[in-house]
Amino acid sequence: VCDSMATGAVRALHATPEQMRLYAAAVKYYVPTSVEEVIRRAGVILGARHYLREGHCAGAFQKLVRDSSVLSIFHSGTFLNLTTVGMYLGELANRRATAVRQSTEQIAQRVAAIFTLSHPLPAFDASRLKVYTRGRDDVLYGLPSTLSRLRRLKDSLTTFTDVQGEVRVEVQVEVLDEIIRLTTELCQEVEAEDARQREMEAQLGNAYGTSPEMFEQAGRYCVLHAAASCVHLWAHSRAHMEEFYRGGEWVVLGLARQLKKLRGVSEAVAAEYYERVAEQLERLHAEQRSFALVPLHLAQADRREVEELLSAAV
């Protein structure tokens, strides 16, 4: 999920830099805090061993805990990032429905430019960066068009395959059905958040901008943005992903987890989806590749060289 969100934001820096103040703040809040939560949960599994700085994996996990904890601080801090996101919530809530109706095709084109990994990007133009986005938010505005794209894909399925150019992409119909269902629910959550924002701002007036409610809603916007990024990236770039990622089970799990964050209730997901994702992680680990949508090969250290360096250090 973090990979999808960060990839979209980096590409948006070239494709639509006018919206980057909003996107940058959302990514700088969501990604570090989500990674910290993953590390905390892993620490629970390790138990007391996660405190060790030597012996058990040479204290690698404890180093990871210390290194990751500074990311939120370096990225302007949670408070400032949520404040920035919160500045835009009112206008986004008021303009979203109108913007989608009036410029669906243009939004769809901009979303495709951001999330199609094979799509060449224009050179970065710093002069297009803006202090204010003027109510634009292609990532969430573009959800209905991407949902329509997924439904068209389902209608075109004959042998459970989708052919894009020369790339043959396997798409299991039950997985696609789950992605469509969860994306539909995601669109409903966006509408519910817009209504909730308008209600809270009407109740609190000028106090809304510094209220706990605003910070909560800003955090929920970041969750919506992350979930939408997963859908957009898979819908536009699955043909260029490795076989496992083309299957889409990871999208189902990603959407289900984001909806749980929004609702506090777990989505029912078939157990085999978890099993397939776990198998993929084990496969990547065995092949010494990163846990990413583009799984790069990791550097491989010579064991004897490492042992010599450790001995010299001691």
CORMO-V869742 format. One record per residue. N is the residue number from 1. RES is the residue in one small letter. PSI is psi in whole degrees, -180 to 180 (NA if undefined). Layout:
BEGIN
N RES PSI
N RES PSI
END
This chain:
BEGIN
1 v -47
2 c -38
3 d -46
4 s -45
5 m -46
6 a -39
7 t -45
8 g -41
9 a -41
10 v -41
11 r -34
12 a -26
13 l -31
14 h -43
15 a -38
16 t 67
17 p -19
18 e -23
19 q 7
20 m -24
21 r -39
22 l -49
23 y -41
24 a -43
25 a -41
26 a -45
27 v -42
28 k -22
29 y -52
30 y -48
31 v -53
32 p -43
33 t -34
34 s -42
35 v -40
36 e -39
37 e -41
38 v -43
39 i -41
40 r -42
41 r -37
42 a -35
43 g -34
44 v -40
45 i -41
46 l -25
47 g -144
48 a -21
49 r -23
50 h -10
51 y -17
52 l 137
53 r 2
54 e 167
55 g -83
56 h 106
57 c 31
58 a 29
59 g 23
60 a -38
61 f -41
62 q -36
63 k -41
64 l -42
65 v -46
66 r -42
67 d -42
68 s -27
69 s -16
70 v -8
71 l -44
72 s -35
73 i -46
74 f -31
75 h 50
76 s -9
77 g 149
78 t -44
79 f -48
80 l -38
81 n -42
82 l -34
83 t -42
84 t -47
85 v -43
86 g -29
87 m -29
88 y -13
89 l -44
90 g -50
91 e -38
92 l -43
93 a -37
94 n -29
95 r -12
96 r -54
97 a -44
98 t -44
99 a -42
100 v -42
101 r -38
102 q -26
103 s 47
104 t -47
105 e -43
106 q -41
107 i -44
108 a -39
109 q -41
110 r -39
111 v -42
112 a -40
113 a -35
114 i -44
115 f 2
116 t 105
117 l -26
118 s -7
119 h 122
120 p 138
121 l 147
122 p 161
123 a 147
124 f 130
125 d 99
126 a -25
127 s -16
128 r -8
129 l 138
130 k 150
131 v -31
132 y 139
133 t -9
134 r 42
135 g 9
136 r 139
137 d 79
138 d -32
139 v -47
140 l -35
141 y -30
142 g -2
143 l -46
144 p -39
145 s -37
146 t -36
147 l -42
148 s -37
149 r -42
150 l -39
151 r -37
152 r -37
153 l -44
154 k -42
155 d -28
156 s -9
157 l 131
158 t -45
159 t 31
160 f 30
161 t 154
162 d 128
163 v 120
164 q 108
165 g -127
166 e 3
167 v 124
168 r 118
169 v 119
170 e 129
171 v 110
172 q 129
173 v -34
174 e -34
175 v -44
176 l -40
177 d -42
178 e -42
179 i -42
180 i -44
181 r -47
182 l -35
183 t -38
184 t -44
185 e -34
186 l -43
187 c -38
188 q -36
189 e -36
190 v -47
191 e -40
192 a -39
193 e -38
194 d -45
195 a -40
196 r -38
197 q -45
198 r -38
199 e -46
200 m -39
201 e -36
202 a -36
203 q -42
204 l -20
205 g -134
206 n -22
207 a -13
208 y -39
209 g -17
210 t 18
211 s 156
212 p -33
213 e -39
214 m -44
215 f -38
216 e -45
217 q -33
218 a -41
219 g -38
220 r -34
221 y -42
222 c -37
223 v -44
224 l -43
225 h -44
226 a -45
227 a -44
228 a -37
229 s -39
230 c -48
231 v -49
232 h -46
233 l -43
234 w -43
235 a -34
236 h -19
237 s 9
238 r -31
239 a -20
240 h 12
241 m 164
242 e 164
243 e -46
244 f -46
245 y -28
246 r -28
247 g -33
248 g -1
249 e -37
250 w -31
251 v -42
252 v -49
253 l -41
254 g -45
255 l -42
256 a -41
257 r -36
258 q -39
259 l -33
260 k -40
261 k -36
262 l -36
263 r -22
264 g 7
265 v 132
266 s 139
267 e 141
268 a 119
269 v 137
270 a 138
271 a -31
272 e -23
273 y -44
274 y -40
275 e -42
276 r -40
277 v -42
278 a -42
279 e -39
280 q -42
281 l -42
282 e -40
283 r -45
284 l -40
285 h -44
286 a -33
287 e 2
288 q 51
289 r 155
290 s 152
291 f 80
292 a 164
293 l -28
294 v 88
295 p 92
296 l 150
297 h 135
298 l 156
299 a 140
300 q 116
301 a 147
302 d 122
303 r -43
304 r -39
305 e -41
306 v -45
307 e -38
308 e -41
309 l -41
310 l -42
311 s -42
312 a -37
313 a -37
314 v NA
END
